Amino acid sequence: MRQEICASTSSMTSVPKPLKFLRPHYGTLKEFHKNMVESNLKVQFQEIITIFLLILCMD
């Protein structure tokens, strides 16, 4: 997901729209993150979830 976000846009203005499609899946993403083992991947996933939440709050 991180690579797709970075590759699909060069500005933050076009990031929110694709992430809005994940709105119905927020609970699943949150639960998945909770069950992940501590790793660099978990940290990166948390960063994506944080951006996702900021976008949801702006909407």
DONU-851799 format. One record per atom (N, C-alpha, C): residue in three letters; residue number from 1; x, y, z. Coordinates in steps of 0.05 Angstrom, whole numbers. Example, Ala and Ser with C-alpha at 12.3 -4.5 7.8 and 13.67 -1.06 7.14 Angstrom:
BEGIN
<kedo><resn>ALA</resn><resi>1</resi><px>264</px><py>-114</py><pz>156</pz></kedo>
<kedo><resn>ALA</resn><resi>1</resi><px>246</px><py>-90</py><pz>156</pz></kedo>
<kedo><resn>ALA</resn><resi>1</resi><px>264</px><py>-66</py><pz>156</pz></kedo>
<kedo><resn>SER</resn><resi>2</resi><px>257</px><py>-45</py><pz>142</pz></kedo>
<kedo><resn>SER</resn><resi>2</resi><px>273</px><py>-21</py><pz>143</pz></kedo>
<kedo><resn>SER</resn><resi>2</resi><px>258</px><py>1</py><pz>157</pz></kedo>
***
This chain:
BEGIN
<kedo><resn>MET</resn><resi>1</resi><px>17</px><py>-23</py><pz>0</pz></kedo>
<kedo><resn>MET</resn><resi>1</resi><px>0</px><py>0</py><pz>0</pz></kedo>
<kedo><resn>MET</resn><resi>1</resi><px>18</px><py>25</py><pz>0</pz></kedo>
<kedo><resn>ARG</resn><resi>2</resi><px>39</px><py>24</py><pz>16</pz></kedo>
<kedo><resn>ARG</resn><resi>2</resi><px>57</px><py>47</py><pz>17</pz></kedo>
<kedo><resn>ARG</resn><resi>2</resi><px>69</px><py>53</py><pz>-10</pz></kedo>
<kedo><resn>GLN</resn><resi>3</resi><px>78</px><py>33</py><pz>-24</pz></kedo>
<kedo><resn>GLN</resn><resi>3</resi><px>90</px><py>37</py><pz>-51</pz></kedo>
<kedo><resn>GLN</resn><resi>3</resi><px>69</px><py>48</py><pz>-70</pz></kedo>
<kedo><resn>GLU</resn><resi>4</resi><px>45</px><py>39</py><pz>-69</pz></kedo>
<kedo><resn>GLU</resn><resi>4</resi><px>24</px><py>49</py><pz>-87</pz></kedo>
<kedo><resn>GLU</resn><resi>4</resi><px>18</px><py>78</py><pz>-82</pz></kedo>
<kedo><resn>ILE</resn><resi>5</resi><px>17</px><py>86</py><pz>-56</pz></kedo>
<kedo><resn>ILE</resn><resi>5</resi><px>12</px><py>114</py><pz>-50</pz></kedo>
<kedo><resn>ILE</resn><resi>5</resi><px>35</px><py>131</py><pz>-60</pz></kedo>
<kedo><resn>CYS</resn><resi>6</resi><px>60</px><py>122</py><pz>-55</pz></kedo>
<kedo><resn>CYS</resn><resi>6</resi><px>83</px><py>138</py><pz>-64</pz></kedo>
<kedo><resn>CYS</resn><resi>6</resi><px>85</px><py>139</py><pz>-94</pz></kedo>
<kedo><resn>ALA</resn><resi>7</resi><px>79</px><py>117</py><pz>-108</pz></kedo>
<kedo><resn>ALA</resn><resi>7</resi><px>82</px><py>116</py><pz>-137</pz></kedo>
<kedo><resn>ALA</resn><resi>7</resi><px>59</px><py>130</py><pz>-152</pz></kedo>
<kedo><resn>SER</resn><resi>8</resi><px>35</px><py>131</py><pz>-139</pz></kedo>
<kedo><resn>SER</resn><resi>8</resi><px>12</px><py>141</py><pz>-154</pz></kedo>
<kedo><resn>SER</resn><resi>8</resi><px>10</px><py>171</py><pz>-153</pz></kedo>
<kedo><resn>THR</resn><resi>9</resi><px>25</px><py>184</py><pz>-137</pz></kedo>
<kedo><resn>THR</resn><resi>9</resi><px>22</px><py>213</py><pz>-134</pz></kedo>
<kedo><resn>THR</resn><resi>9</resi><px>48</px><py>227</py><pz>-129</pz></kedo>
<kedo><resn>SER</resn><resi>10</resi><px>49</px><py>252</py><pz>-138</pz></kedo>
<kedo><resn>SER</resn><resi>10</resi><px>72</px><py>268</py><pz>-131</pz></kedo>
<kedo><resn>SER</resn><resi>10</resi><px>64</px><py>291</py><pz>-112</pz></kedo>
<kedo><resn>SER</resn><resi>11</resi><px>38</px><py>293</py><pz>-106</pz></kedo>
<kedo><resn>SER</resn><resi>11</resi><px>29</px><py>314</py><pz>-88</pz></kedo>
<kedo><resn>SER</resn><resi>11</resi><px>8</px><py>302</py><pz>-69</pz></kedo>
<kedo><resn>MET</resn><resi>12</resi><px>6</px><py>314</py><pz>-46</pz></kedo>
<kedo><resn>MET</resn><resi>12</resi><px>-14</px><py>305</py><pz>-26</pz></kedo>
<kedo><resn>MET</resn><resi>12</resi><px>-43</px><py>310</py><pz>-36</pz></kedo>
<kedo><resn>THR</resn><resi>13</resi><px>-47</px><py>327</py><pz>-55</pz></kedo>
<kedo><resn>THR</resn><resi>13</resi><px>-74</px><py>333</py><pz>-63</pz></kedo>
<kedo><resn>THR</resn><resi>13</resi><px>-88</px><py>309</py><pz>-76</pz></kedo>
<kedo><resn>SER</resn><resi>14</resi><px>-73</px><py>291</py><pz>-88</pz></kedo>
<kedo><resn>SER</resn><resi>14</resi><px>-85</px><py>269</py><pz>-102</pz></kedo>
<kedo><resn>SER</resn><resi>14</resi><px>-84</px><py>243</py><pz>-85</pz></kedo>
<kedo><resn>VAL</resn><resi>15</resi><px>-73</px><py>244</py><pz>-61</pz></kedo>
<kedo><resn>VAL</resn><resi>15</resi><px>-72</px><py>220</py><pz>-44</pz></kedo>
<kedo><resn>VAL</resn><resi>15</resi><px>-99</px><py>215</py><pz>-31</pz></kedo>
<kedo><resn>PRO</resn><resi>16</resi><px>-113</px><py>235</py><pz>-20</pz></kedo>
<kedo><resn>PRO</resn><resi>16</resi><px>-138</px><py>229</py><pz>-6</pz></kedo>
<kedo><resn>PRO</resn><resi>16</resi><px>-159</px><py>213</py><pz>-21</pz></kedo>
<kedo><resn>LYS</resn><resi>17</resi><px>-164</px><py>218</py><pz>-46</pz></kedo>
<kedo><resn>LYS</resn><resi>17</resi><px>-185</px><py>204</py><pz>-61</pz></kedo>
<kedo><resn>LYS</resn><resi>17</resi><px>-181</px><py>174</py><pz>-60</pz></kedo>
<kedo><resn>PRO</resn><resi>18</resi><px>-157</px><py>163</py><pz>-68</pz></kedo>
<kedo><resn>PRO</resn><resi>18</resi><px>-154</px><py>134</py><pz>-67</pz></kedo>
<kedo><resn>PRO</resn><resi>18</resi><px>-158</px><py>123</py><pz>-38</pz></kedo>
<kedo><resn>LEU</resn><resi>19</resi><px>-148</px><py>137</py><pz>-18</pz></kedo>
<kedo><resn>LEU</resn><resi>19</resi><px>-150</px><py>127</py><pz>9</pz></kedo>
<kedo><resn>LEU</resn><resi>19</resi><px>-179</px><py>127</py><pz>19</pz></kedo>
<kedo><resn>LYS</resn><resi>20</resi><px>-196</px><py>144</py><pz>8</pz></kedo>
<kedo><resn>LYS</resn><resi>20</resi><px>-224</px><py>145</py><pz>16</pz></kedo>
<kedo><resn>LYS</resn><resi>20</resi><px>-238</px><py>119</py><pz>10</pz></kedo>
<kedo><resn>PHE</resn><resi>21</resi><px>-229</px><py>104</py><pz>-10</pz></kedo>
<kedo><resn>PHE</resn><resi>21</resi><px>-241</px><py>79</py><pz>-17</pz></kedo>
<kedo><resn>PHE</resn><resi>21</resi><px>-237</px><py>58</py><pz>6</pz></kedo>
<kedo><resn>LEU</resn><resi>22</resi><px>-217</px><py>63</py><pz>23</pz></kedo>
<kedo><resn>LEU</resn><resi>22</resi><px>-212</px><py>45</py><pz>45</pz></kedo>
<kedo><resn>LEU</resn><resi>22</resi><px>-230</px><py>49</py><pz>69</pz></kedo>
<kedo><resn>ARG</resn><resi>23</resi><px>-245</px><py>71</py><pz>69</pz></kedo>
<kedo><resn>ARG</resn><resi>23</resi><px>-262</px><py>78</py><pz>92</pz></kedo>
<kedo><resn>ARG</resn><resi>23</resi><px>-278</px><py>53</py><pz>103</pz></kedo>
<kedo><resn>PRO</resn><resi>24</resi><px>-291</px><py>37</py><pz>86</pz></kedo>
<kedo><resn>PRO</resn><resi>24</resi><px>-307</px><py>15</py><pz>98</pz></kedo>
<kedo><resn>PRO</resn><resi>24</resi><px>-289</px><py>-7</py><pz>110</pz></kedo>
<kedo><resn>HIS</resn><resi>25</resi><px>-263</px><py>-6</py><pz>104</pz></kedo>
<kedo><resn>HIS</resn><resi>25</resi><px>-244</px><py>-26</py><pz>114</pz></kedo>
<kedo><resn>HIS</resn><resi>25</resi><px>-228</px><py>-18</py><pz>138</pz></kedo>
<kedo><resn>TYR</resn><resi>26</resi><px>-234</px><py>6</py><pz>149</pz></kedo>
<kedo><resn>TYR</resn><resi>26</resi><px>-217</px><py>16</py><pz>171</pz></kedo>
<kedo><resn>TYR</resn><resi>26</resi><px>-216</px><py>-3</py><pz>194</pz></kedo>
<kedo><resn>GLY</resn><resi>27</resi><px>-238</px><py>-14</py><pz>202</pz></kedo>
<kedo><resn>GLY</resn><resi>27</resi><px>-239</px><py>-33</py><pz>224</pz></kedo>
<kedo><resn>GLY</resn><resi>27</resi><px>-221</px><py>-58</py><pz>219</pz></kedo>
<kedo><resn>THR</resn><resi>28</resi><px>-222</px><py>-68</py><pz>195</pz></kedo>
<kedo><resn>THR</resn><resi>28</resi><px>-205</px><py>-91</py><pz>187</pz></kedo>
<kedo><resn>THR</resn><resi>28</resi><px>-176</px><py>-83</py><pz>188</pz></kedo>
<kedo><resn>LEU</resn><resi>29</resi><px>-169</px><py>-60</py><pz>177</pz></kedo>
<kedo><resn>LEU</resn><resi>29</resi><px>-141</px><py>-51</py><pz>177</pz></kedo>
<kedo><resn>LEU</resn><resi>29</resi><px>-131</px><py>-47</py><pz>206</pz></kedo>
<kedo><resn>LYS</resn><resi>30</resi><px>-147</px><py>-35</py><pz>223</pz></kedo>
<kedo><resn>LYS</resn><resi>30</resi><px>-140</px><py>-31</py><pz>251</pz></kedo>
<kedo><resn>LYS</resn><resi>30</resi><px>-135</px><py>-57</py><pz>265</pz></kedo>
<kedo><resn>GLU</resn><resi>31</resi><px>-153</px><py>-76</py><pz>261</pz></kedo>
<kedo><resn>GLU</resn><resi>31</resi><px>-150</px><py>-103</py><pz>274</pz></kedo>
<kedo><resn>GLU</resn><resi>31</resi><px>-125</px><py>-117</py><pz>263</pz></kedo>
<kedo><resn>PHE</resn><resi>32</resi><px>-120</px><py>-115</py><pz>237</pz></kedo>
<kedo><resn>PHE</resn><resi>32</resi><px>-97</px><py>-128</py><pz>225</pz></kedo>
<kedo><resn>PHE</resn><resi>32</resi><px>-71</px><py>-116</py><pz>238</pz></kedo>
<kedo><resn>HIS</resn><resi>33</resi><px>-70</px><py>-89</py><pz>241</pz></kedo>
<kedo><resn>HIS</resn><resi>33</resi><px>-47</px><py>-76</py><pz>253</pz></kedo>
<kedo><resn>HIS</resn><resi>33</resi><px>-43</px><py>-85</py><pz>282</pz></kedo>
<kedo><resn>LYS</resn><resi>34</resi><px>-65</px><py>-88</py><pz>296</pz></kedo>
<kedo><resn>LYS</resn><resi>34</resi><px>-64</px><py>-96</py><pz>324</pz></kedo>
<kedo><resn>LYS</resn><resi>34</resi><px>-51</px><py>-123</py><pz>327</pz></kedo>
<kedo><resn>ASN</resn><resi>35</resi><px>-57</px><py>-141</py><pz>308</pz></kedo>
<kedo><resn>ASN</resn><resi>35</resi><px>-47</px><py>-169</py><pz>310</pz></kedo>
<kedo><resn>ASN</resn><resi>35</resi><px>-20</px><py>-173</py><pz>297</pz></kedo>
<kedo><resn>MET</resn><resi>36</resi><px>-8</px><py>-152</py><pz>285</pz></kedo>
<kedo><resn>MET</resn><resi>36</resi><px>18</px><py>-155</py><pz>272</pz></kedo>
<kedo><resn>MET</resn><resi>36</resi><px>40</px><py>-158</py><pz>294</pz></kedo>
<kedo><resn>VAL</resn><resi>37</resi><px>61</px><py>-173</py><pz>287</pz></kedo>
<kedo><resn>VAL</resn><resi>37</resi><px>84</px><py>-174</py><pz>305</pz></kedo>
<kedo><resn>VAL</resn><resi>37</resi><px>100</px><py>-149</py><pz>302</pz></kedo>
<kedo><resn>GLU</resn><resi>38</resi><px>114</px><py>-141</py><pz>324</pz></kedo>
<kedo><resn>GLU</resn><resi>38</resi><px>130</px><py>-117</py><pz>323</pz></kedo>
<kedo><resn>GLU</resn><resi>38</resi><px>151</px><py>-119</py><pz>301</pz></kedo>
<kedo><resn>SER</resn><resi>39</resi><px>151</px><py>-100</py><pz>282</pz></kedo>
<kedo><resn>SER</resn><resi>39</resi><px>170</px><py>-101</py><pz>260</pz></kedo>
<kedo><resn>SER</resn><resi>39</resi><px>170</px><py>-74</py><pz>247</pz></kedo>
<kedo><resn>ASN</resn><resi>40</resi><px>188</px><py>-70</py><pz>228</pz></kedo>
<kedo><resn>ASN</resn><resi>40</resi><px>190</px><py>-46</py><pz>213</pz></kedo>
<kedo><resn>ASN</resn><resi>40</resi><px>164</px><py>-43</py><pz>196</pz></kedo>
<kedo><resn>LEU</resn><resi>41</resi><px>154</px><py>-65</py><pz>186</pz></kedo>
<kedo><resn>LEU</resn><resi>41</resi><px>129</px><py>-65</py><pz>170</pz></kedo>
<kedo><resn>LEU</resn><resi>41</resi><px>106</px><py>-54</py><pz>187</pz></kedo>
<kedo><resn>LYS</resn><resi>42</resi><px>105</px><py>-62</py><pz>212</pz></kedo>
<kedo><resn>LYS</resn><resi>42</resi><px>83</px><py>-53</py><pz>229</pz></kedo>
<kedo><resn>LYS</resn><resi>42</resi><px>85</px><py>-22</py><pz>233</pz></kedo>
<kedo><resn>VAL</resn><resi>43</resi><px>109</px><py>-12</py><pz>236</pz></kedo>
<kedo><resn>VAL</resn><resi>43</resi><px>113</px><py>17</py><pz>238</pz></kedo>
<kedo><resn>VAL</resn><resi>43</resi><px>104</px><py>31</py><pz>213</pz></kedo>
<kedo><resn>GLN</resn><resi>44</resi><px>111</px><py>21</py><pz>190</pz></kedo>
<kedo><resn>GLN</resn><resi>44</resi><px>103</px><py>33</py><pz>165</pz></kedo>
<kedo><resn>GLN</resn><resi>44</resi><px>73</px><py>32</py><pz>161</pz></kedo>
<kedo><resn>PHE</resn><resi>45</resi><px>61</px><py>10</py><pz>169</pz></kedo>
<kedo><resn>PHE</resn><resi>45</resi><px>32</px><py>7</py><pz>166</pz></kedo>
<kedo><resn>PHE</resn><resi>45</resi><px>18</px><py>27</py><pz>185</pz></kedo>
<kedo><resn>GLN</resn><resi>46</resi><px>29</px><py>31</py><pz>208</pz></kedo>
<kedo><resn>GLN</resn><resi>46</resi><px>18</px><py>51</py><pz>227</pz></kedo>
<kedo><resn>GLN</resn><resi>46</resi><px>19</px><py>79</py><pz>214</pz></kedo>
<kedo><resn>GLU</resn><resi>47</resi><px>40</px><py>85</py><pz>200</pz></kedo>
<kedo><resn>GLU</resn><resi>47</resi><px>43</px><py>111</py><pz>187</pz></kedo>
<kedo><resn>GLU</resn><resi>47</resi><px>20</px><py>115</py><pz>166</pz></kedo>
<kedo><resn>ILE</resn><resi>48</resi><px>15</px><py>94</py><pz>151</pz></kedo>
<kedo><resn>ILE</resn><resi>48</resi><px>-6</px><py>95</py><pz>131</pz></kedo>
<kedo><resn>ILE</resn><resi>48</resi><px>-34</px><py>98</py><pz>145</pz></kedo>
<kedo><resn>ILE</resn><resi>49</resi><px>-38</px><py>84</py><pz>166</pz></kedo>
<kedo><resn>ILE</resn><resi>49</resi><px>-64</px><py>86</py><pz>180</pz></kedo>
<kedo><resn>ILE</resn><resi>49</resi><px>-67</px><py>114</py><pz>192</pz></kedo>
<kedo><resn>THR</resn><resi>50</resi><px>-46</px><py>126</py><pz>201</pz></kedo>
<kedo><resn>THR</resn><resi>50</resi><px>-47</px><py>153</py><pz>212</pz></kedo>
<kedo><resn>THR</resn><resi>50</resi><px>-55</px><py>173</py><pz>190</pz></kedo>
<kedo><resn>ILE</resn><resi>51</resi><px>-43</px><py>171</py><pz>167</pz></kedo>
<kedo><resn>ILE</resn><resi>51</resi><px>-50</px><py>189</py><pz>145</pz></kedo>
<kedo><resn>ILE</resn><resi>51</resi><px>-79</px><py>184</py><pz>137</pz></kedo>
<kedo><resn>PHE</resn><resi>52</resi><px>-87</px><py>159</py><pz>136</pz></kedo>
<kedo><resn>PHE</resn><resi>52</resi><px>-114</px><py>152</py><pz>129</pz></kedo>
<kedo><resn>PHE</resn><resi>52</resi><px>-134</px><py>165</py><pz>149</pz></kedo>
<kedo><resn>LEU</resn><resi>53</resi><px>-128</px><py>164</py><pz>174</pz></kedo>
<kedo><resn>LEU</resn><resi>53</resi><px>-146</px><py>177</py><pz>194</pz></kedo>
<kedo><resn>LEU</resn><resi>53</resi><px>-147</px><py>207</py><pz>191</pz></kedo>
<kedo><resn>LEU</resn><resi>54</resi><px>-125</px><py>219</py><pz>185</pz></kedo>
<kedo><resn>LEU</resn><resi>54</resi><px>-125</px><py>248</py><pz>180</pz></kedo>
<kedo><resn>LEU</resn><resi>54</resi><px>-143</px><py>255</py><pz>156</pz></kedo>
<kedo><resn>ILE</resn><resi>55</resi><px>-142</px><py>239</py><pz>136</pz></kedo>
<kedo><resn>ILE</resn><resi>55</resi><px>-158</px><py>244</py><pz>112</pz></kedo>
<kedo><resn>ILE</resn><resi>55</resi><px>-188</px><py>240</py><pz>119</pz></kedo>
<kedo><resn>LEU</resn><resi>56</resi><px>-194</px><py>220</py><pz>134</pz></kedo>
<kedo><resn>LEU</resn><resi>56</resi><px>-222</px><py>215</py><pz>142</pz></kedo>
<kedo><resn>LEU</resn><resi>56</resi><px>-232</px><py>239</py><pz>159</pz></kedo>
<kedo><resn>CYS</resn><resi>57</resi><px>-216</px><py>250</py><pz>176</pz></kedo>
<kedo><resn>CYS</resn><resi>57</resi><px>-224</px><py>273</py><pz>192</pz></kedo>
<kedo><resn>CYS</resn><resi>57</resi><px>-228</px><py>298</py><pz>176</pz></kedo>
<kedo><resn>MET</resn><resi>58</resi><px>-214</px><py>300</py><pz>154</pz></kedo>
<kedo><resn>MET</resn><resi>58</resi><px>-216</px><py>324</py><pz>136</pz></kedo>
<kedo><resn>MET</resn><resi>58</resi><px>-242</px><py>322</py><pz>120</pz></kedo>
<kedo><resn>ASP</resn><resi>59</resi><px>-251</px><py>298</py><pz>115</pz></kedo>
<kedo><resn>ASP</resn><resi>59</resi><px>-274</px><py>294</py><pz>97</pz></kedo>
<kedo><resn>ASP</resn><resi>59</resi><px>-300</px><py>300</py><pz>110</pz></kedo>
***
